[in-house]
Amino acid sequence: MKPDLSGLDPMDVNLATRVCVGDAIGRCAAMFPERAAIIDRPERISYRRLNETAESLAASLVRLVGQRQLPVTMLMGNSWRFLATYFACAKVSLVAMPVNVTLSPSDIEWIIADAASPVVVVDAAFAPILDPLLANLPSVTTVVVIGDATFSNTGVTVTTWDELTAEGPDPDVDVLVEDRDTLQCLYTSGTTSRPKGVLVSHVSVLIASLTNALMMEHHWGSDPSVLLNVLPLFHTTALNTLCLPVLVTGGTVVLPGPFDAGDVLDAVESHGVTHMMLLPMMWAGVVREHEHAPRDVSTVRRAVYAMAPMSRDLLDRVDEVFTNAAVILGSGQTEVVPATVLQWPEHRVSAPESWGPSVPTVRTECLDLDGRVVAVGEVGEIAYRGPHVASGYWNNRDANTMAYAHGWFHSGDIGRVDADGVVWFTDRLKDIIKTGGENVSSVDVERIVSSAPGVAESVIVGVADEYWGEAVCAVVVPDGSVDPTALPDLVIAHAKANLAGFQVPKRVVVADQLPKTATGKTRKHEVRDWLALVNTAPPAAATEPE
């Protein structure tokens, strides 16, 4: 059955019924016009100002682009202008395309060219990166600068963000926004190949945002959440998991700038922060800073960590500092708008090393090599179904064919689902170490090695070995509490006491730091490449073949 809408303008029907993330911010502006939507260091941006700025920019982008569903590249750091630009694209069915500004210029150029983006919005700080690339980017016709910057390419129109937002909202600019229109394109970080553009629709992002709001207990009304975010907004975690669920439910996002443990605690105390997510190393820094100079952190209700395992000792210390907060692990990936699985507060005690169960709008199972769901408790590839799943990869037919086979999105993660529906992650499929006929989860070994005396953080990878085929190797960063030369033997002893023999690292290498992505994930492929170059050196510590 379908209604007869022939007597109506399609635009009127669309406005009355559509799923549009840009409309969500307008609803908050109507309900809470003077409430702070974003606190960006000294600037306090109300919902009214955020929405009106986004509508002004949206009208200008329509004039610049002239066609819906084209990508707008965003080379931007964390700021309220980033979020206003994102919502502006959403309001007029343009595709917001934030780009990881820590990528190499070659990758940034490739992404813009692959997407054929006509407009680039760029912070002045990143203009020197963009300027030399423009000669090889014929699709780019307009550069929108935030701040002061000059460009040598005279074939590109350069305007400023302030100019495009100065005229105010245009009530005559209405654009059809379909539920399955692409809202955002986030390119995943490439390891052995070029990044892949992940296309996600309005309906996926809105359902994921409301689901996250439900799971994180963001309140609509007189008790709004206050989220502190230090993670980069060009990544799905900060954008989709953290900030949007708060902004579509009338809460406040605090952007304190680059991570500094003291600044984080000051912001928690001064703004009454209720929710925060940090990487494990950040949590360690915050705990140390609080022990040195305590602040009032009693308002925090959710303290989430992600991207890497956290030792039980550090989890206990976070519990001791944030006494009113549920300390939980968050998990997810760009292709399935996170969080898709999430620990419940009780899992912090009952299953702290699990990912937790699926959220209400996602089904999670483990599959065998033929795409069949395995029995409860059996190991397989973690796969997802539901509206969180991305529409597909841009310009990449082969990747889509593999990722969506058998009616599931294949995550590339290995794990199991227990009888309570709790998901247990084993490792990335490509990071399983096959040593002496046994499969070793690098994640399991990392969890133990990271808790060894004197270790600040670690990464576990497999390296070629004549005897084992592949040997378990640990690269560790010292925390300064022990002599670094003694660290390899301490790690081996700790591993032997807590792991099976085949899991114990055959080699331990001490490093000053680990190569990281912008969101704090260790670049394991770079660690493997580095170890291959130094593999002729004597091992820092080793166990004999057993």
C-alpha positions as CSV (number, residue, x, y, z in Angstrom):
1,M,0.0,0.0,0.0
2,K,1.2,3.5,-0.9
3,P,-0.4,6.9,-0.4
4,D,-1.5,9.0,-3.4
5,L,0.8,12.1,-3.1
6,S,0.3,13.3,-6.7
7,G,-1.4,16.5,-5.4
8,L,1.7,17.5,-3.4
9,D,5.0,19.1,-4.3
10,P,7.7,16.4,-3.8
11,M,9.7,18.9,-1.8
12,D,6.9,19.4,0.7
13,V,6.6,15.6,1.2
14,N,10.3,15.3,1.6
15,L,10.5,18.1,4.2
16,A,7.7,16.6,6.2
17,T,8.9,13.0,6.3
18,R,12.6,12.8,5.7
19,V,15.5,11.3,7.7
20,C,18.1,14.1,7.5
21,V,20.9,14.6,10.0
22,G,21.0,18.3,9.2
23,D,17.4,18.6,10.4
24,A,18.4,17.1,13.8
25,I,20.5,20.1,14.7
26,G,17.6,22.3,13.7
27,R,15.3,20.5,16.1
28,C,17.7,21.1,19.0
29,A,18.0,24.8,18.0
30,A,14.2,25.1,18.2
31,M,14.0,23.4,21.6
32,F,17.2,24.7,23.2
33,P,18.2,27.9,21.3
34,E,20.6,29.4,23.8
35,R,22.0,26.2,25.3
36,A,25.7,25.6,24.5
37,A,26.0,23.1,21.7
38,I,29.8,23.4,21.5
39,I,32.4,24.8,23.9
40,D,35.5,25.3,21.7
41,R,38.1,26.6,24.1
42,P,37.1,30.3,24.7
43,E,34.1,30.2,22.3
44,R,30.7,29.1,23.4
45,I,28.5,28.3,20.4
46,S,24.8,28.1,21.1
47,Y,22.4,25.7,19.2
48,R,20.9,28.8,17.5
49,R,24.3,30.0,16.2
50,L,25.4,26.5,15.2
51,N,22.2,25.9,13.2
52,E,22.0,29.3,11.6
53,T,25.7,29.1,10.6
54,A,25.2,25.7,9.1
55,E,22.2,26.9,7.2
56,S,24.1,29.9,5.9
57,L,27.0,27.7,4.8
58,A,24.6,25.2,3.2
59,A,23.1,27.9,1.0
60,S,26.5,29.0,-0.1
61,L,27.6,25.4,-0.9
62,V,24.6,24.9,-3.0
63,R,25.6,27.9,-5.1
64,L,29.2,26.7,-5.4
65,V,28.5,23.0,-6.1
66,G,25.2,23.1,-7.9
67,Q,24.5,19.4,-7.7
68,R,23.5,17.2,-4.7
69,Q,25.5,14.2,-3.5
70,L,28.9,15.6,-4.5
71,P,31.6,15.4,-1.9
72,V,32.9,18.4,0.0
73,T,36.5,17.8,1.2
74,M,37.2,18.9,4.8
75,L,40.9,19.4,5.7
76,M,40.1,20.6,9.2
77,G,41.2,20.1,12.8
78,N,38.8,19.9,15.8
79,S,36.6,23.0,16.0
80,W,33.0,24.1,16.1
81,R,33.5,25.1,12.4
82,F,34.2,21.5,11.6
83,L,30.8,20.4,13.0
84,A,29.0,23.4,11.4
85,T,30.5,22.4,8.0
86,Y,29.4,18.8,8.5
87,F,25.8,19.8,9.3
88,A,25.8,22.3,6.4
89,C,26.6,19.4,4.0
90,A,23.9,17.3,5.6
91,K,21.2,20.0,5.2
92,V,21.5,20.1,1.4
93,S,22.4,16.5,0.5
94,L,26.1,17.1,-0.1
95,V,28.6,14.5,1.1
96,A,30.8,15.6,4.0
97,M,34.3,14.2,3.4
98,P,36.6,14.8,6.4
99,V,40.1,13.8,5.5
100,N,42.7,12.5,8.0
101,V,45.2,15.5,8.0
102,T,48.0,13.3,9.4
103,L,48.1,11.2,6.2
104,S,50.9,11.8,3.7
105,P,50.3,14.5,1.1
106,S,50.3,11.7,-1.5
107,D,47.4,9.9,0.2
108,I,45.5,13.2,0.7
109,E,45.9,14.0,-3.0
110,W,44.8,10.5,-4.0
111,I,41.7,10.7,-1.8
112,I,40.5,14.1,-3.2
113,A,41.2,12.9,-6.8
114,D,39.5,9.5,-6.2
115,A,36.4,11.3,-4.9
116,A,36.5,14.0,-7.6
117,S,35.7,16.6,-5.0
118,P,34.8,20.0,-6.4
119,V,35.2,22.0,-3.1
120,V,37.8,21.8,-0.3
121,V,37.2,23.5,3.0
122,V,40.6,23.9,4.7
123,D,42.0,25.3,7.9
124,A,44.7,27.9,7.2
125,A,47.1,25.6,9.1
126,F,46.7,22.9,6.5
127,A,46.8,25.2,3.4
128,P,50.5,24.6,2.9
129,I,49.7,20.9,2.5
130,L,46.9,21.5,0.0
131,D,48.5,24.2,-2.1
132,P,51.1,22.1,-4.0
133,L,48.5,19.4,-4.6
134,L,46.0,21.6,-6.4
135,A,47.9,21.4,-9.7
136,N,47.1,17.7,-9.9
137,L,43.5,18.0,-8.8
138,P,41.4,19.2,-11.8
139,S,38.1,18.4,-10.0
140,V,38.7,21.1,-7.4
141,T,37.2,24.4,-8.5
142,T,36.8,26.2,-5.1
143,V,38.9,26.3,-1.9
144,V,37.2,27.7,1.2
145,V,39.7,28.9,3.8
146,I,39.2,29.2,7.5
147,G,41.7,31.9,8.6
148,D,44.3,33.6,6.5
149,A,46.1,31.7,3.7
150,T,47.3,32.2,0.1
151,F,47.4,29.8,-2.8
152,S,49.7,29.8,-5.8
153,N,47.2,28.0,-8.2
154,T,45.3,30.8,-9.9
155,G,42.9,28.4,-11.6
156,V,41.1,27.8,-8.4
157,T,38.6,30.1,-6.8
158,V,39.6,31.0,-3.2
159,T,37.0,32.3,-0.8
160,T,36.7,32.3,3.0
161,W,34.5,30.4,5.4
162,D,33.5,33.7,7.1
163,E,32.3,35.1,3.8
164,L,30.2,32.1,3.0
165,T,28.5,32.2,6.5
166,A,28.1,35.9,6.8
167,E,24.9,36.4,4.7
168,G,22.7,34.4,7.1
169,P,20.3,31.5,6.4
170,D,18.4,31.5,3.0
171,P,14.8,30.4,3.6
172,D,14.4,29.8,-0.2
173,V,17.1,27.1,-0.3
174,D,15.4,23.7,0.1
175,V,17.1,20.5,-1.3
176,L,15.7,17.0,-1.5
177,V,17.4,14.8,1.0
178,E,16.6,11.1,0.7
179,D,17.0,8.7,3.6
180,R,19.6,6.6,1.8
181,D,21.5,9.6,0.4
182,T,25.1,9.5,1.3
183,L,25.8,11.7,4.3
184,Q,29.5,11.2,4.7
185,C,32.5,9.6,3.1
186,L,35.4,8.6,5.4
187,Y,38.5,7.1,3.9
188,T,39.9,4.3,6.0
189,S,43.6,4.4,6.6
190,G,45.5,2.3,4.1
191,T,48.1,-0.2,5.2
192,T,49.1,-2.3,2.2
193,S,46.9,-0.5,-0.3
194,R,45.3,2.9,-0.9
195,P,42.6,4.1,1.6
196,K,39.0,3.0,0.8
197,G,36.1,5.5,0.9
198,V,33.3,4.4,3.2
199,L,29.9,5.8,2.2
200,V,27.4,6.1,5.0
201,S,23.8,7.3,4.6
202,H,21.7,9.7,6.7
203,V,19.5,6.9,8.1
204,S,22.6,4.9,9.2
205,V,24.1,7.8,11.0
206,L,20.9,9.0,12.6
207,I,19.9,5.5,13.9
208,A,23.5,4.9,15.2
209,S,23.4,8.3,16.9
210,L,20.1,7.6,18.7
211,T,21.3,4.1,19.6
212,N,24.5,5.5,21.1
213,A,22.5,8.1,23.0
214,L,20.4,5.3,24.4
215,M,23.4,3.1,25.4
216,M,25.3,6.1,26.8
217,E,22.3,7.5,28.7
218,H,22.3,10.9,27.0
219,H,19.2,12.7,28.3
220,W,16.8,14.9,26.3
221,G,15.5,17.7,28.4
222,S,16.8,19.5,31.5
223,D,19.7,17.1,32.3
224,P,21.8,17.2,29.2
225,S,25.0,15.3,28.8
226,V,28.3,17.2,28.6
227,L,30.9,15.3,26.5
228,L,34.6,16.0,26.5
229,N,36.3,15.1,23.2
230,V,40.0,15.2,22.4
231,L,39.9,12.6,19.6
232,P,40.1,13.8,15.9
233,L,36.7,14.7,14.4
234,F,37.8,13.3,11.0
235,H,37.5,9.9,12.5
236,T,34.2,8.0,13.0
237,T,34.8,7.5,16.7
238,A,34.8,11.2,17.6
239,L,32.3,12.2,15.0
240,N,29.7,9.4,15.0
241,T,30.2,7.7,18.3
242,L,30.9,10.6,20.6
243,C,29.8,14.0,19.3
244,L,26.7,13.4,17.1
245,P,24.8,11.4,19.8
246,V,25.2,14.4,22.1
247,L,24.4,17.0,19.6
248,V,21.2,15.3,18.3
249,T,19.9,15.0,22.0
250,G,20.6,18.6,23.1
251,G,23.8,18.1,25.0
252,T,27.1,20.0,25.0
253,V,30.4,19.0,23.3
254,V,33.6,20.4,24.9
255,L,36.6,20.6,22.6
256,P,39.6,21.4,24.8
257,G,42.2,21.2,22.1
258,P,45.1,18.7,21.8
259,F,45.3,16.2,24.6
260,D,46.9,17.4,27.8
261,A,46.1,15.6,31.0
262,G,45.9,18.8,33.0
263,D,43.6,20.5,30.5
264,V,41.3,17.5,30.4
265,L,40.9,17.5,34.2
266,D,40.4,21.2,34.3
267,A,37.7,21.0,31.6
268,V,36.0,18.1,33.5
269,E,35.8,20.2,36.6
270,S,34.9,23.6,35.0
271,H,32.2,22.3,32.6
272,G,30.7,19.4,34.7
273,V,31.7,16.8,32.1
274,T,29.5,13.7,32.2
275,H,31.0,11.6,29.4
276,M,34.5,11.1,28.1
277,M,36.4,8.7,25.9
278,L,40.2,8.5,26.0
279,L,42.8,6.1,24.7
280,P,44.6,3.9,27.3
281,M,47.8,6.0,27.3
282,M,45.6,9.1,27.8
283,W,43.8,7.5,30.7
284,A,47.2,6.7,32.3
285,G,48.3,10.3,31.9
286,V,45.0,11.6,33.4
287,V,45.3,9.3,36.4
288,R,48.9,10.4,37.1
289,E,47.9,14.1,36.8
290,H,45.0,13.6,39.2
291,E,47.2,11.9,41.7
292,H,49.6,14.8,41.5
293,A,46.9,17.6,41.5
294,P,43.3,16.3,42.2
295,R,40.3,17.9,40.6
296,D,36.6,17.4,41.1
297,V,35.6,14.7,38.6
298,S,32.4,13.6,40.4
299,T,30.2,14.6,37.4
300,V,31.6,11.9,35.1
301,R,29.0,9.1,34.5
302,R,30.7,7.3,31.6
303,A,34.5,6.8,31.2
304,V,35.1,4.9,28.0
305,Y,38.3,3.6,26.6
306,A,39.0,2.3,23.1
307,M,41.5,1.4,20.3
308,A,43.7,-0.8,22.5
309,P,43.5,-3.1,25.6
310,M,43.9,-1.5,29.0
311,S,45.7,-3.4,31.8
312,R,43.6,-4.3,34.8
313,D,45.8,-2.2,37.1
314,L,45.1,0.9,35.0
315,L,41.4,0.1,34.9
316,D,41.4,-0.2,38.7
317,R,43.2,3.1,39.0
318,V,40.6,4.8,36.7
319,D,37.8,3.3,38.9
320,E,39.5,4.8,41.9
321,V,39.7,8.3,40.4
322,F,36.3,8.4,38.6
323,T,34.2,6.9,41.4
324,N,30.8,7.8,39.9
325,A,31.6,6.6,36.4
326,A,31.0,3.3,34.6
327,V,34.4,2.4,33.0
328,I,33.7,0.5,29.8
329,L,35.3,-0.5,26.6
330,G,34.0,0.8,23.3
331,S,34.5,-1.0,19.9
332,G,33.7,-0.5,16.3
333,Q,34.9,0.3,12.8
334,T,34.3,3.0,10.1
335,E,32.3,0.6,7.9
336,V,29.7,-0.2,10.6
337,V,29.0,3.1,12.3
338,P,30.1,2.5,15.9
339,A,29.2,1.5,18.5
340,T,27.9,-1.8,17.1
341,V,28.8,-3.8,20.2
342,L,29.2,-2.2,23.6
343,Q,30.0,-3.3,27.1
344,W,27.2,-2.9,29.7
345,P,28.5,-1.4,33.0
346,E,28.3,-4.9,34.6
347,H,30.7,-6.3,32.0
348,R,33.4,-4.2,33.5
349,V,33.5,-6.9,36.3
350,S,31.9,-10.0,34.7
351,A,33.6,-9.8,31.2
352,P,36.1,-6.9,31.2
353,E,38.0,-8.3,28.2
354,S,35.0,-8.7,26.1
355,W,33.5,-6.3,23.6
356,G,30.1,-6.6,25.1
357,P,26.8,-7.5,23.3
358,S,25.3,-6.0,20.2
359,V,23.4,-2.7,20.5
360,P,19.7,-3.0,19.8
361,T,19.9,-2.0,16.2
362,V,22.7,-4.4,15.1
363,R,22.9,-8.1,14.8
364,T,26.4,-9.6,15.3
365,E,27.4,-13.2,14.5
366,C,30.5,-15.1,13.7
367,L,30.8,-16.8,10.3
368,D,32.9,-19.7,8.9
369,L,34.8,-19.5,5.6
370,D,31.6,-20.3,3.7
371,G,29.6,-17.5,5.2
372,R,27.6,-19.7,7.6
373,V,26.9,-18.7,11.2
374,V,29.0,-20.8,13.5
375,A,27.7,-22.4,16.8
376,V,27.5,-20.4,20.0
377,G,31.0,-20.1,21.4
378,E,32.8,-21.1,18.2
379,V,35.4,-18.9,16.7
380,G,34.8,-17.3,13.3
381,E,34.9,-13.9,11.5
382,I,32.8,-11.3,13.2
383,A,30.0,-10.1,10.9
384,Y,27.2,-7.5,11.1
385,R,23.7,-6.8,9.8
386,G,21.6,-3.7,10.4
387,P,21.1,0.0,9.5
388,H,24.6,0.9,11.0
389,V,26.3,-0.9,8.1
390,A,27.7,1.4,5.5
391,S,26.2,1.6,2.0
392,G,29.5,0.5,0.5
393,Y,32.9,1.6,-0.6
394,W,33.3,4.3,-3.2
395,N,34.6,3.4,-6.6
396,N,35.7,-0.1,-5.4
397,R,33.6,-2.9,-6.8
398,D,35.9,-5.7,-5.7
399,A,36.0,-4.5,-2.1
400,N,32.2,-4.4,-2.0
401,T,31.9,-7.9,-3.4
402,M,34.1,-9.3,-0.6
403,A,32.7,-7.2,2.2
404,Y,29.0,-7.9,1.7
405,A,29.1,-11.6,0.7
406,H,26.4,-13.9,2.1
407,G,24.3,-11.0,3.3
408,W,26.6,-9.9,6.0
409,F,29.2,-7.2,6.4
410,H,32.5,-9.0,6.9
411,S,34.6,-7.1,9.5
412,G,38.0,-8.8,9.1
413,D,37.9,-9.4,12.9
414,I,38.1,-12.9,14.5
415,G,36.1,-13.7,17.6
416,R,33.2,-15.6,19.1
417,V,29.8,-14.9,20.6
418,D,29.0,-16.6,23.8
419,A,25.6,-17.9,25.1
420,D,24.8,-14.4,26.6
421,G,25.3,-12.7,23.3
422,V,28.6,-11.1,24.4
423,V,31.1,-10.7,21.7
424,W,34.8,-11.7,22.4
425,F,37.4,-10.3,20.0
426,T,40.4,-12.5,19.3
427,D,42.3,-10.5,16.7
428,R,42.3,-8.9,13.3
429,L,42.3,-11.7,10.7
430,K,45.5,-10.4,9.2
431,D,47.2,-10.1,12.7
432,I,46.7,-13.7,13.9
433,I,50.2,-15.2,14.4
434,K,50.7,-18.7,13.2
435,T,53.6,-20.1,15.1
436,G,54.7,-23.8,15.4
437,G,51.3,-25.0,14.3
438,E,49.4,-22.8,16.8
439,N,47.3,-19.7,16.2
440,V,48.2,-16.9,18.6
441,S,46.1,-13.8,19.2
442,S,48.3,-10.8,19.3
443,V,45.6,-9.0,21.4
444,D,45.8,-11.6,24.1
445,V,49.6,-11.4,24.3
446,E,49.5,-7.6,24.2
447,R,47.1,-7.5,27.2
448,I,49.6,-9.5,29.3
449,V,52.8,-7.9,28.1
450,S,51.4,-4.4,28.7
451,S,50.8,-5.3,32.3
452,A,54.4,-6.4,32.8
453,P,56.6,-4.3,35.2
454,G,58.2,-1.4,33.5
455,V,56.0,-1.5,30.3
456,A,54.1,1.6,29.3
457,E,52.6,0.0,26.1
458,S,53.3,-2.8,23.7
459,V,52.6,-4.2,20.3
460,I,52.7,-7.9,19.4
461,V,53.5,-9.0,15.8
462,G,54.6,-12.1,14.0
463,V,58.1,-12.1,12.3
464,A,59.5,-14.7,9.9
465,D,61.4,-17.5,11.7
466,E,63.1,-20.6,10.3
467,Y,62.1,-22.8,13.2
468,W,58.7,-21.6,14.1
469,G,57.6,-20.4,10.7
470,E,56.4,-17.2,12.4
471,A,57.6,-16.1,15.8
472,V,55.8,-14.0,18.4
473,C,57.7,-10.7,18.8
474,A,57.0,-8.0,21.4
475,V,57.9,-4.4,20.9
476,V,57.6,-2.5,24.2
477,V,57.9,1.1,25.3
478,P,59.4,1.5,28.8
479,D,57.6,3.6,31.5
480,G,60.8,4.7,33.1
481,S,60.4,2.7,36.3
482,V,63.0,0.0,35.5
483,D,66.3,-0.2,33.6
484,P,65.4,-0.5,29.9
485,T,68.1,-3.1,29.5
486,A,66.4,-5.3,32.0
487,L,63.0,-5.0,30.4
488,P,63.2,-7.8,27.9
489,D,63.9,-10.4,30.6
490,L,61.2,-9.0,32.9
491,V,58.7,-9.2,30.0
492,I,59.6,-12.8,29.2
493,A,59.3,-13.8,32.8
494,H,55.9,-12.1,33.2
495,A,54.7,-13.7,30.0
496,K,55.8,-17.2,31.0
497,A,53.9,-16.8,34.3
498,N,50.6,-15.7,32.5
499,L,50.6,-17.3,29.1
500,A,50.9,-20.7,27.4
501,G,54.3,-21.6,26.2
502,F,53.5,-21.1,22.5
503,Q,52.1,-17.6,23.3
504,V,55.3,-16.3,25.0
505,P,57.2,-13.8,22.9
506,K,60.4,-15.3,21.3
507,R,61.8,-11.8,21.1
508,V,61.4,-8.6,23.0
509,V,62.5,-5.3,21.5
510,V,62.6,-2.0,23.4
511,A,61.5,1.1,21.5
512,D,61.1,4.8,22.4
513,Q,57.7,4.9,20.9
514,L,55.3,3.1,18.6
515,P,54.0,4.3,15.2
516,K,50.4,5.4,15.7
517,T,47.4,6.5,13.6
518,A,45.7,9.8,14.4
519,T,43.3,7.9,16.7
520,G,46.0,6.1,18.6
521,K,46.0,2.7,17.0
522,T,49.4,1.1,16.5
523,R,50.4,0.8,12.8
524,K,51.4,-2.9,13.0
525,H,52.5,-3.0,9.4
526,E,55.1,-0.4,10.1
527,V,56.3,-2.3,13.1
528,R,56.6,-5.4,11.0
529,D,58.5,-3.5,8.3
530,W,60.9,-2.1,10.9
531,L,61.5,-5.4,12.5
532,A,62.3,-6.9,9.1
533,L,65.0,-4.3,8.6
534,V,66.6,-5.0,12.1
535,N,66.0,-8.7,12.1
536,T,69.7,-9.4,11.6
537,A,70.5,-7.9,15.0
538,P,70.7,-10.2,18.0
539,P,67.4,-10.6,19.8
540,A,66.9,-8.5,22.9
541,A,65.6,-11.6,24.7
542,A,64.5,-15.0,23.5
543,T,63.2,-18.4,24.5
544,E,64.7,-21.6,23.2
545,P,62.6,-23.7,20.9
546,E,60.5,-26.1,23.0
